[in-house]
Amino acid sequence: MKRAIVGTLVVAAVLGIAAVVIWHFWPQEALNLEEYVPSEEFMPAYEAMQVDEPDYDIEETVRAMNALEMAQCQSEDFLSYLEYVAKQDFSRVAPDVLEQKKKLFPILQRLYDLQKEHEELDDVWMLMRSATSGATKFASEVNPVAVIGSMLVGDATLSTMSVGDGVEKAKIAAFDEYEKQKELKRQLEREIEAVRMSYLGYLEAYAPVYYKYMREWNMLCLKKDKAYIDLYGGRSIDAYNMTEEILKEYPTNREALLLKSLALINIASNYQPAADSTAERNQLSALSKEMNLLLGQTEEVNEFYIEAENTLDDYMSLYPSRSAPALVLKGLLCRARGENAKAVSYFDHASMEYPRQAADLTDLLDSYKARTYLNKSAEGKYLLRLYHSTMEGFGIFSPNLLKAYYYAQHGDVEKSKEEIFNHFYRRGNQGVYDCLLSDMQYCEENMYSSFKQILMEQSFIDVSVEPTMNWTLSDNDDEVKVTINNRSDIDLENVRIFLCLHYTDMYKDEYDVQKLPSVNIIKHHDKTEIGVVKLNYEEKRYNDITRIRAIAMTDDKICWIDNVDYKYMKASEAVAKTQSQQEKTPRNLTVVKQQLLKDLDVDNSKLLSYLKTGMKVYAAVSDGNIWNDMKQDVKNLVTGGDKKLRIELPRILSVIDPVFSLHQVNDKDKVVLPSENYLSGSNIRLKFDYEPKRNDSIPLYIYSDFANFKVTLAFEEGKPLIKKVELE
């Protein structure tokens, strides 16, 4: 303890000496805040920071610190930055943060005045943009003892001294570069030098304050993260207890109030009076005692709901401009109670509020993105997704998808489809395209039948990417050309496409999503070049791409689009397993996929029947020709004038997203994929680069996530025959 106190005193003494020395040498007119009088342009922004309330909110404080740094970095000029600051609400920001931030104004003021006085300084704002990130790095990088030592022994003057890599990392080097580029006069060099030193002093004063609140924020994040992860692991009671701990210290914390409500709803919805686990029973008992409940009472579950409702009411009274997620939870609460009409009403209200509240709800997003370590684990990615979903209205917090789920559960497929599309329409209008993969996954897992019915025949549309240059000759290729091949028989109009690339070192279901230029029309049976995309994910290049997918949305359709190799990789694996006798049992459909076939009034046996009665095979067989009795124009229409194998299948098979391959019996490793595969009217038309010979026998495999079919084709006496159609 004594050593810690002595160490603290030494540091304080060193910093005190630093302050005295710096104050002695520093340009006083730049730092004397008491004598600083803002100009007319600076006054509104300066006054916005005049807050005398001692109380503060840690999240608002961190948000303000990040927002001011981002605004300084991204603003185009002084006036844009000042306008942004003037519009901010700093009422709940820590006063010492604002006091330190106000010390930047005399520096900005002097630069602004210099810009007006000297034509050669017309872009001086770029100095402050370049120097923005210094505040967060300077304190940890600069060695103040070394700086003071150099100054006291006369090794350097304040105007020319080097404070090591810390200054460069604090972006002070931006001043040097600026002076070199501008070739400034001696007078202006001195002016810029004075600004440089003033900015360095501002950083030194601001850095300890910044770290003080970042430490507090990080401690709060640890607790919030624990609550998120407990929800992720199904430990709702633990999540509730952690939110209670947070709220004791921060009674108005936004996320803690929402997480507490969600935990209570989950506890009540899944509550079992006789819990299977002793530990779970003990937890419920402790929780009930805290809430003055008695286990075994019939009102116990209702009390959990009442507590959740009271918590949500508190949240909405505190944050009316951020009420959308609370409205969603109100709806979930009503749904859990069986009040379905009331639940839908809350979801409707939330659907209207999310677009209006988008900016307010996502104000902490930059703070979350700064925690880059969250992207390095599956749990961290879940945490980010849940926060995003809460604030942006997707996944479990999408009011439209919750309505779609309700309608699907009650057999109203049309309304369910409508709400799914409304969700994507709303998200597009909000300008939010991140986490589209989560949207698609949520729909597939919870409303497969409804979702599948608003997809285009996705197995007949392909995406491909290729490098804009020969990547084998260059390690620096980071641009790809994207092409869509529309093998369906409908034109796609007003298409928005999102390219999804999976790279090496990514998690299994992780993709980098990029929005591509919109396309007026992608014609049927045609390939359309969408454009060139620059790869910008962690310095990955074309040869790092391992899987390619895309999402396409039109005015009335949504579609997964896969790369051909990805589709047939699954097909080849399935055929190989079947041929090697490794998979003999029929595929078990999940409940959601069974529901799709039920809604479409088909099942595997019906599909098998359609296949038997509707399939046609055309081929010219060596030593025999089946076309002798047909007109030449019909022959050319069907065969294309060659001897390749062609097959027509009933279009109804397109609902199961099939892929096709031939497996040559005399060469077990030889798989022939169709060279043509497209929709035309009531048929699926296939062409294989395979010329059958007399007495050949070859199986056609039809693979899908619903069922596998095997069709044995034989070529006897110069004619093709369908010998057997089987459900694998």
C-alpha positions in Angstrom: 0.0 0.0 0.0 2.8 2.4 0.9 4.6 1.7 -2.3 1.4 2.4 -4.3 1.0 5.7 -2.4 4.6 6.7 -3.0 4.3 5.8 -6.7 1.2 7.8 -7.0 2.9 10.8 -5.4 5.9 10.5 -7.7 3.7 10.4 -10.8 1.7 13.4 -9.5 4.9 15.3 -8.9 6.2 14.5 -12.4 3.0 15.6 -14.0 3.0 18.7 -11.8 6.5 19.6 -12.9 5.4 18.9 -16.5 2.5 21.3 -16.1 4.8 24.0 -14.7 7.3 23.6 -17.4 4.8 23.4 -20.2 2.9 26.4 -18.8 6.2 28.4 -18.7 7.0 27.8 -22.3 3.5 27.6 -23.8 1.9 30.4 -25.9 -0.3 31.8 -23.1 -2.8 33.5 -25.4 -3.8 30.2 -26.8 -4.5 28.4 -23.5 -5.9 31.2 -21.3 -9.5 29.9 -21.4 -10.7 32.5 -18.9 -9.9 35.3 -21.4 -11.1 33.4 -24.4 -14.1 35.0 -26.0 -15.7 32.9 -28.8 -16.4 34.6 -32.1 -19.9 34.7 -33.6 -19.3 31.5 -35.5 -18.0 29.6 -32.5 -20.4 30.9 -29.8 -23.3 28.4 -30.3 -21.0 25.4 -30.2 -19.1 26.8 -27.2 -22.3 27.6 -25.3 -23.7 24.1 -26.0 -20.9 22.7 -23.7 -21.7 25.1 -20.8 -23.2 22.5 -18.5 -23.1 22.9 -14.8 -24.9 19.8 -13.6 -22.5 17.6 -11.6 -24.5 14.4 -12.3 -23.6 12.5 -15.4 -24.5 9.4 -17.4 -21.5 7.2 -18.3 -22.9 6.0 -21.6 -23.8 9.6 -22.6 -20.3 10.7 -21.6 -18.7 8.0 -23.7 -21.1 8.6 -26.6 -20.2 12.3 -26.5 -16.5 11.7 -26.4 -16.7 9.3 -29.4 -19.1 11.5 -31.3 -16.9 14.6 -30.9 -13.8 12.8 -32.1 -15.8 11.3 -35.1 -17.2 14.7 -36.0 -13.8 16.3 -35.9 -12.5 13.5 -38.2 -15.4 13.5 -40.6 -16.5 17.2 -40.9 -15.6 18.9 -44.1 -14.7 22.3 -42.5 -14.8 24.4 -39.3 -18.4 25.4 -39.7 -19.7 21.9 -40.3 -18.0 20.8 -37.1 -19.3 23.7 -35.1 -22.8 23.2 -36.4 -22.7 19.5 -35.3 -21.4 20.4 -31.8 -24.1 23.2 -31.4 -26.9 20.7 -32.0 -25.7 18.2 -29.4 -27.3 17.6 -26.0 -24.5 17.5 -23.4 -26.8 17.7 -20.4 -25.8 14.2 -19.1 -22.1 14.4 -20.0 -19.5 14.5 -17.3 -18.6 18.2 -16.7 -14.8 17.6 -16.6 -15.0 16.1 -20.1 -16.7 19.2 -21.4 -14.3 21.5 -19.6 -11.4 19.8 -21.3 -13.1 19.7 -24.7 -13.8 23.5 -24.4 -10.0 24.0 -24.4 -9.9 22.9 -28.0 -12.0 26.0 -29.0 -9.2 28.6 -28.7 -7.0 26.4 -30.9 -9.7 26.0 -33.5 -10.5 29.7 -33.3 -6.9 30.6 -34.0 -6.7 28.2 -36.9 -10.0 29.6 -38.3 -8.8 33.2 -38.0 -5.5 32.2 -39.8 -7.5 30.6 -42.5 -9.4 33.8 -43.1 -6.3 36.0 -42.9 -4.0 33.9 -45.3 -5.0 32.5 -48.6 -2.4 29.8 -48.5 -4.1 28.3 -45.3 -7.5 27.8 -47.0 -7.4 24.1 -46.1 -6.1 24.4 -42.6 -9.1 22.4 -41.2 -7.3 19.3 -42.6 -4.8 19.7 -39.8 -7.4 19.1 -37.1 -9.0 16.2 -39.1 -5.5 14.5 -39.3 -4.9 15.1 -35.6 -8.2 13.8 -34.3 -7.2 10.3 -33.0 -4.4 11.7 -30.9 -6.4 12.1 -27.7 -6.8 8.4 -27.1 -3.2 7.5 -27.8 -1.1 10.3 -26.5 -1.2 9.5 -22.8 -0.2 5.9 -23.2 2.5 6.5 -25.8 4.4 9.6 -24.6 6.9 9.3 -21.8 6.4 12.6 -19.9 9.6 12.1 -17.8 11.8 11.8 -20.9 10.1 14.9 -22.3 10.7 17.0 -19.2 14.3 15.7 -18.9 15.1 16.8 -22.4 13.6 20.2 -21.7 15.4 20.8 -18.4 18.9 19.8 -19.6 18.5 21.9 -22.7 18.6 19.1 -25.3 15.7 20.6 -27.0 13.5 23.7 -27.0 9.8 23.4 -26.8 9.4 24.5 -30.4 11.7 21.8 -31.8 11.8 19.0 -29.3 11.0 15.4 -30.2 8.8 13.5 -27.8 9.4 10.2 -29.5 6.9 8.0 -31.3 4.1 9.2 -29.0 3.9 12.6 -30.7 3.6 11.0 -34.1 1.0 8.5 -32.9 -0.8 11.5 -31.4 -0.9 12.9 -35.0 1.3 15.9 -34.2 3.2 14.8 -37.3 0.3 16.2 -39.2 1.6 19.7 -38.5 5.0 18.9 -39.9 3.6 17.4 -43.0 1.3 20.4 -43.5 4.2 22.8 -43.1 6.3 20.9 -45.7 3.5 20.9 -48.2 2.5 24.5 -47.8 6.1 26.0 -47.7 4.9 28.6 -45.2 6.4 31.9 -44.5 8.4 32.4 -41.3 5.5 34.2 -39.6 3.1 31.5 -40.5 5.5 28.8 -39.3 5.5 30.5 -35.9 1.7 30.7 -35.9 1.4 27.0 -36.8 4.1 26.1 -34.2 2.1 27.9 -31.5 -1.0 25.9 -32.5 1.0 22.7 -32.5 2.1 23.2 -28.9 -1.3 24.3 -27.8 -2.8 21.1 -29.3 -0.2 19.0 -27.5 -1.1 20.6 -24.2 -4.8 20.0 -24.9 -4.1 16.3 -25.5 -2.1 16.0 -22.3 -4.9 17.5 -20.3 -7.6 15.6 -22.0 -6.1 12.1 -22.0 -6.4 11.4 -18.3 -10.0 12.5 -18.3 -10.7 10.3 -21.3 -9.2 7.2 -19.7 -10.9 7.9 -16.4 -14.4 7.5 -18.0 -13.3 4.8 -20.4 -12.3 2.7 -17.4 -15.7 3.2 -15.9 -17.3 2.4 -19.3 -15.3 -0.8 -19.6 -16.4 -2.0 -16.2 -20.0 -1.4 -17.1 -19.5 -3.2 -20.4 -18.2 -6.3 -18.6 -21.4 -6.5 -16.6 -23.6 -5.8 -19.6 -21.7 -8.4 -21.7 -22.3 -11.0 -18.9 -26.1 -10.3 -19.1 -26.0 -10.7 -22.9 -24.1 -13.9 -22.8 -26.3 -15.4 -20.1 -29.3 -14.7 -22.3 -27.4 -16.3 -25.2 -26.8 -19.4 -23.0 -30.4 -19.6 -21.9 -29.5 -18.5 -18.3 -32.3 -15.9 -18.0 -32.1 -15.9 -14.1 -28.4 -15.1 -14.2 -29.1 -12.4 -16.8 -31.7 -10.9 -14.5 -29.4 -10.9 -11.5 -26.7 -9.2 -13.5 -29.0 -6.5 -14.8 -30.2 -5.9 -11.2 -26.5 -5.4 -10.2 -26.1 -2.9 -13.0 -29.2 -1.0 -12.2 -28.2 -0.6 -8.5 -25.3 1.5 -9.7 -26.9 2.9 -12.9 -30.6 3.0 -12.3 -31.4 4.6 -15.7 -29.1 2.5 -17.9 -30.9 1.9 -21.1 -29.6 -1.6 -22.1 -29.9 -2.9 -18.5 -33.6 -2.0 -18.4 -34.3 -3.7 -21.7 -32.2 -6.8 -20.8 -33.9 -7.1 -17.4 -37.3 -7.0 -19.1 -36.3 -9.6 -21.7 -34.9 -11.8 -18.9 -38.1 -11.6 -16.9 -40.2 -12.4 -20.0 -38.1 -15.4 -20.7 -38.2 -16.6 -17.0 -42.0 -16.3 -16.9 -42.5 -17.9 -20.4 -40.3 -20.9 -19.5 -41.2 -21.1 -15.8 -41.7 -24.6 -14.4 -43.1 -24.7 -10.8 -41.1 -27.9 -10.3 -37.8 -27.2 -11.9 -35.8 -30.2 -13.1 -32.5 -28.8 -11.8 -32.0 -28.3 -8.1 -29.7 -25.3 -8.9 -32.4 -23.8 -11.1 -35.0 -24.4 -8.4 -32.7 -22.6 -5.9 -32.2 -19.7 -8.2 -36.0 -19.3 -8.8 -36.5 -19.5 -5.0 -34.0 -16.7 -4.4 -35.4 -14.6 -7.2 -38.9 -15.0 -5.9 -37.9 -14.0 -2.4 -36.3 -10.8 -3.8 -39.5 -10.0 -5.6 -41.6 -10.9 -2.5 -43.1 -13.9 -4.2 -44.0 -17.3 -2.8 -43.1 -20.3 -4.9 -46.1 -22.5 -5.8 -48.6 -19.6 -6.0 -50.6 -19.5 -9.1 -49.9 -15.7 -9.4 -46.1 -16.2 -9.4 -45.7 -16.1 -13.2 -47.9 -13.1 -13.4 -45.7 -11.3 -10.9 -42.7 -11.8 -13.2 -44.7 -10.3 -16.1 -45.8 -7.4 -13.9 -42.2 -6.7 -12.9 -41.3 -6.8 -16.6 -44.1 -4.4 -17.5 -43.2 -1.9 -14.8 -39.5 -2.0 -16.0 -40.6 -1.3 -19.5 -42.8 1.6 -18.4 -39.9 3.1 -16.5 -37.8 2.8 -19.6 -40.3 4.5 -21.8 -40.8 7.4 -19.4 -37.1 7.9 -19.3 -36.5 7.4 -23.1 -39.6 8.3 -25.1 -37.4 9.0 -28.2 -35.9 5.5 -28.0 -39.1 3.6 -27.2 -39.2 1.2 -30.2 -37.4 -1.7 -28.5 -39.5 -1.3 -25.4 -42.6 -1.5 -27.6 -41.4 -4.7 -29.1 -40.9 -6.2 -25.6 -44.3 -5.0 -24.6 -45.6 -7.0 -27.6 -43.6 -10.1 -26.5 -45.0 -9.7 -23.0 -48.6 -9.6 -24.3 -48.0 -12.5 -26.6 -46.6 -14.6 -23.7 -49.8 -13.7 -21.8 -51.9 -14.9 -24.7 -53.1 -11.3 -25.5 -52.3 -11.7 -29.2 -54.4 -8.7 -30.5 -52.7 -6.4 -28.1 -49.3 -7.8 -29.0 -49.8 -7.1 -32.7 -50.9 -3.6 -31.8 -47.6 -3.0 -30.0 -45.6 -4.5 -32.9 -47.5 -2.2 -35.3 -46.5 0.8 -33.2 -42.8 -0.3 -33.0 -42.8 -0.7 -36.8 -43.6 3.0 -37.1 -41.2 4.1 -34.5 -38.0 2.3 -35.5 -37.4 4.4 -38.7 -38.1 7.7 -36.8 -35.9 6.8 -33.9 -33.0 5.2 -35.9 -30.5 7.9 -35.2 -31.2 8.1 -31.4 -31.3 4.4 -31.0 -27.9 3.8 -32.7 -26.0 6.6 -30.9 -23.9 4.1 -28.9 -23.0 2.0 -32.0 -19.6 3.7 -32.5 -18.8 2.8 -28.9 -19.6 -0.8 -29.6 -17.7 -0.9 -32.8 -14.6 0.5 -31.0 -14.6 -2.8 -29.0 -13.0 -4.7 -31.9 -12.3 -7.7 -29.7 -16.0 -8.6 -29.8 -15.5 -9.7 -33.4 -12.9 -12.4 -32.3 -15.3 -14.9 -30.8 -18.7 -16.4 -31.5 -20.1 -15.1 -28.2 -18.8 -11.5 -29.0 -20.5 -11.6 -32.4 -23.7 -12.7 -30.8 -23.5 -9.8 -28.3 -23.0 -7.4 -31.2 -25.9 -8.9 -33.1 -28.3 -8.7 -30.1 -27.3 -5.1 -29.5 -27.8 -4.2 -33.2 -31.1 -6.1 -33.3 -32.3 -4.2 -30.2 -31.5 -0.8 -31.6 -32.2 -1.4 -35.3 -35.2 -3.6 -35.2 -34.2 -7.0 -36.7 -34.1 -10.6 -35.5 -36.0 -11.1 -32.3 -36.6 -7.3 -32.1 -38.1 -7.0 -35.5 -41.8 -6.1 -35.0 -42.6 -7.2 -38.6 -41.0 -10.6 -38.2 -42.7 -11.1 -34.9 -46.0 -10.4 -36.6 -45.0 -12.7 -39.5 -44.3 -15.4 -37.0 -47.7 -14.9 -35.3 -49.5 -15.1 -38.6 -47.6 -18.2 -39.7 -48.4 -19.9 -36.4 -52.1 -19.2 -37.0 -52.1 -20.5 -40.6 -52.3 -17.1 -42.4 -49.4 -17.6 -44.8 -50.3 -14.6 -47.0 -50.2 -12.1 -44.1 -47.0 -13.8 -42.9 -45.4 -13.3 -46.3 -46.5 -9.7 -46.3 -45.0 -8.9 -43.0 -41.6 -10.5 -43.9 -41.5 -8.3 -47.0 -42.5 -5.3 -44.9 -39.5 -6.0 -42.6 -37.0 -5.9 -45.5 -38.7 -2.8 -47.0 -38.5 -1.0 -43.6 -34.9 -2.0 -43.1 -34.1 -0.7 -46.6 -35.8 2.6 -45.9 -33.8 3.0 -42.7 -30.7 2.7 -44.8 -29.5 -0.2 -42.7 -28.0 -3.2 -44.5 -25.7 -4.7 -41.9 -27.0 -7.9 -40.4 -29.1 -8.9 -43.4 -27.7 -12.4 -43.0 -29.2 -12.4 -39.5 -32.6 -11.4 -41.0 -32.4 -14.2 -43.6 -31.3 -16.8 -41.0 -34.1 -15.7 -38.6 -36.7 -16.1 -41.3 -35.4 -19.5 -42.4 -35.3 -20.8 -38.9 -38.7 -19.5 -37.7 -40.9 -19.0 -40.7 -39.4 -21.2 -43.5 -42.7 -21.8 -45.3 -43.7 -18.2 -45.5 -40.2 -17.0 -46.3 -39.7 -19.6 -49.0 -42.8 -18.5 -50.8 -41.6 -15.0 -51.4 -38.2 -16.2 -52.7 -37.6 -16.4 -56.4 -36.6 -19.9 -57.7 -33.2 -19.4 -56.2 -31.6 -22.5 -57.4 -32.0 -21.1 -61.0 -30.1 -17.8 -60.3 -26.4 -17.8 -59.8 -23.8 -15.4 -58.6 -20.1 -15.5 -59.7 -17.1 -13.3 -59.1 -13.8 -13.2 -60.9 -10.8 -11.0 -60.5 -10.4 -8.0 -62.7 -6.8 -9.2 -63.3 -5.0 -12.4 -63.3 -4.7 -13.0 -59.5 -2.1 -15.8 -60.0 0.4 -13.2 -61.2 -0.3 -10.7 -58.4 -0.6 -10.9 -54.6 -2.3 -7.5 -54.5 -5.5 -8.2 -56.4 -8.4 -6.8 -54.3 -11.0 -6.1 -57.0 -13.6 -8.6 -58.4 -16.2 -8.4 -61.1 -19.7 -9.7 -60.1 -22.0 -11.4 -62.5 -25.6 -12.7 -62.1 -26.8 -15.5 -64.3 -30.6 -15.6 -64.4 -31.6 -19.1 -65.5 -35.3 -18.5 -64.5 -37.9 -17.4 -67.1 -38.8 -14.1 -65.4 -37.1 -10.7 -65.7 -36.0 -9.3 -62.4 -36.6 -5.6 -62.2 -35.3 -2.9 -59.8 -32.9 -5.3 -58.2 -30.8 -4.5 -55.1 -28.0 -7.0 -54.5 -25.8 -7.6 -51.5 -22.7 -9.7 -52.1 -21.8 -12.0 -49.2 -18.2 -13.3 -49.2 -16.7 -15.9 -46.8 -12.9 -15.7 -46.5 -10.3 -17.8 -45.0 -10.1 -17.6 -41.1 -13.7 -16.6 -40.8 -16.2 -18.4 -38.6 -18.4 -21.0 -40.4 -21.5 -18.8 -40.9 -19.7 -15.4 -41.1 -19.7 -13.3 -44.2 -18.5 -9.9 -45.3 -21.6 -8.1 -46.8 -21.2 -5.4 -49.4 -24.1 -3.5 -51.1 -23.7 -3.6 -54.9 -25.0 -1.0 -57.4 -28.8 -1.4 -58.0 -29.8 -2.9 -61.4 -32.8 -1.8 -63.5 -33.3 -5.2 -65.0 -31.7 -8.7 -65.1 -33.3 -10.4 -68.0 -34.4 -14.0 -68.0 -32.0 -16.6 -69.5 -29.3 -13.9 -69.5 -26.1 -13.0 -67.7 -25.8 -9.5 -66.3 -22.6 -7.9 -65.1 -23.4 -6.0 -61.9 -20.1 -4.2 -61.4 -16.7 -4.2 -59.9 -16.3 -4.5 -56.1 -13.2 -3.6 -54.1 -12.5 -6.1 -51.3 -12.1 -4.3 -48.1 -12.2 -7.0 -45.4 -9.0 -7.2 -43.3 -6.8 -7.0 -46.4 -8.3 -10.2 -47.9 -7.8 -10.8 -51.7 -9.5 -12.9 -54.3 -7.6 -16.0 -53.5 -8.8 -15.7 -49.9 -12.5 -16.2 -50.9 -13.8 -19.6 -50.0 -17.6 -19.2 -50.4 -19.7 -16.9 -52.5 -23.4 -16.0 -51.9 -25.6 -13.0 -52.5 -29.0 -11.6 -51.4 -31.2 -10.1 -54.1 -34.3 -8.0 -53.4 -36.8 -6.7 -55.9 -40.1 -4.8 -55.3 -41.8 -8.1 -54.4 -39.2 -10.8 -54.1 -36.3 -11.8 -51.8 -33.8 -14.4 -52.8 -30.6 -16.2 -51.7 -28.3 -16.5 -54.7 -25.5 -19.0 -54.5 -22.4 -19.7 -56.5 -22.7 -22.7 -58.8 -19.7 -24.4 -57.2 -21.3 -24.1 -53.8 -24.6 -25.6 -55.0 -23.0 -28.6 -56.6 -20.5 -29.2 -53.9 -23.4 -30.3 -51.7 -24.9 -32.3 -54.6 -21.7 -34.2 -55.3 -21.2 -35.0 -51.7 -24.7 -36.4 -51.4 -24.3 -38.5 -54.5 -21.0 -39.9 -53.3 -22.5 -40.9 -50.0 -25.4 -42.6 -51.7 -23.3 -44.5 -54.2 -20.9 -45.7 -51.5 -23.8 -47.0 -49.4 -23.0 -44.6 -46.5 -26.4 -43.1 -46.4 -29.3 -45.4 -47.0 -32.0 -44.0 -44.7 -34.4 -41.4 -46.1 -33.7 -37.8 -45.3 -35.7 -36.5 -42.3 -37.3 -33.2 -42.9 -37.4 -30.6 -40.3 -40.8 -29.4 -39.1 -40.5 -26.1 -40.8 -39.7 -27.6 -44.2 -42.5 -30.1 -43.9 -44.8 -27.1 -43.3 -43.8 -25.7 -46.7 -44.7 -28.8 -48.6 -48.0 -29.0 -46.6 -48.8 -25.3 -47.5 -48.1 -26.0 -51.2 -50.2 -29.2 -51.0 -47.3 -31.5 -52.0 -45.2 -34.1 -50.3 -42.4 -36.4 -51.3 -44.7 -39.1 -52.7 -46.5 -36.5 -54.9 -43.2 -35.2 -56.1 -42.2 -38.7 -57.0 -45.4 -39.2 -58.9 -45.0 -35.9 -60.8 -41.5 -37.0 -61.7 -42.6 -40.4 -63.0 -45.4 -38.9 -65.2 -43.9 -35.6 -66.3 -40.3 -36.4 -67.1 -39.1 -36.6 -70.7 -35.7 -37.7 -72.0 -34.3 -36.8 -75.4 -31.1 -38.2 -76.9 -29.5 -39.4 -80.1 -28.0 -42.7 -79.4 -25.0 -44.2 -81.3 -26.1 -47.0 -83.6 -29.6 -45.7 -83.5 -31.6 -42.5 -83.9 -34.9 -41.8 -82.2 -35.6 -38.8 -84.5 -36.2 -40.6 -87.7 -40.0 -40.2 -87.5 -40.0 -36.5 -86.4 -39.9 -33.3 -88.4 -36.5 -31.7 -88.6 -37.5 -28.4 -87.0 -38.9 -30.2 -83.9 -35.7 -32.2 -83.8 -33.5 -29.1 -83.8 -35.7 -27.4 -81.2 -35.4 -30.2 -78.7 -31.8 -31.4 -79.4 -30.2 -28.1 -80.5 -28.9 -30.0 -83.5 -26.4 -32.1 -81.5 -26.4 -35.6 -79.8 -26.2 -34.4 -76.2 -28.6 -35.8 -73.6 -31.5 -33.5 -72.8 -34.1 -33.9 -70.0 -37.3 -32.1 -69.2 -38.7 -32.2 -65.7 -42.0 -30.8 -64.2 -41.5 -27.3 -62.9 -43.1 -28.2 -59.5 -39.7 -29.6 -58.5 -38.3 -26.1 -58.4 -40.0 -25.6 -55.0 -37.4 -27.8 -53.4 -34.4 -26.0 -55.0 -33.0 -29.0 -56.8 -29.6 -29.6 -58.3 -28.8 -32.3 -60.8 -26.0 -34.6 -61.8 -25.3 -37.7 -63.8 -23.1 -40.4 -62.2 -21.5 -42.7 -64.8 -21.6 -46.3 -63.7 -18.4 -47.3 -65.4 -16.5 -44.5 -63.7 -17.5 -44.0 -60.1 -15.6 -40.7 -59.8 -17.1 -39.3 -63.0 -19.9 -36.8 -62.2 -21.5 -34.9 -65.1 -23.1 -31.6 -64.3 -25.6 -30.0 -66.6 -24.2 -27.6 -69.1 -27.6 -26.0 -69.4 -30.2 -25.8 -66.6 -33.0 -23.3 -66.8 -36.7 -22.8 -66.3 -39.0 -22.6 -69.3 -42.8 -22.5 -68.9 -44.0 -25.6 -67.1 -40.6 -27.3 -67.4 -37.1 -27.5 -66.0 -34.8 -28.1 -69.0 -31.4 -29.7 -68.6 -28.7 -30.5 -71.1 -25.7 -32.7 -70.3 -22.5 -32.9 -72.3 -22.9 -36.6 -72.5 -23.6 -38.7 -75.6 -25.2 -42.0 -74.7 -24.4 -45.2 -76.5 -26.5 -48.3 -77.1 -27.2 -50.3 -73.9 -25.8 -47.5 -71.6 -27.4 -47.2 -68.2 -26.8 -44.1 -66.1 -28.5 -42.6 -63.0 -29.7 -39.0 -62.8 -29.5 -37.7 -59.2 -31.9 -34.9 -58.1 -30.7 -33.5 -54.8 -32.4 -31.0 -52.4 -32.7 -30.3 -48.7 -36.1 -31.9 -48.8 -35.5 -35.2 -50.6 -33.1 -37.0 -52.9 -34.4 -38.7 -56.1 -32.6 -41.2 -58.3 -33.8 -41.8 -61.9 -32.2 -44.7 -63.7 -31.9 -44.0 -67.5 -31.3 -46.7 -70.0 -30.6 -46.6 -73.8 -31.8 -49.7 -75.5 -32.4 -50.3 -79.2 -31.5 -46.7 -79.8 -34.1 -45.2 -77.6 -33.9 -43.6 -74.1 -36.0 -45.2 -71.4 -36.8 -44.2 -67.8 -36.2 -47.5 -66.1 -36.8 -46.6 -62.5 -37.6 -43.5 -60.4 -36.8 -43.8 -56.7 -36.9 -41.7 -53.6 -33.5 -42.0 -51.9 
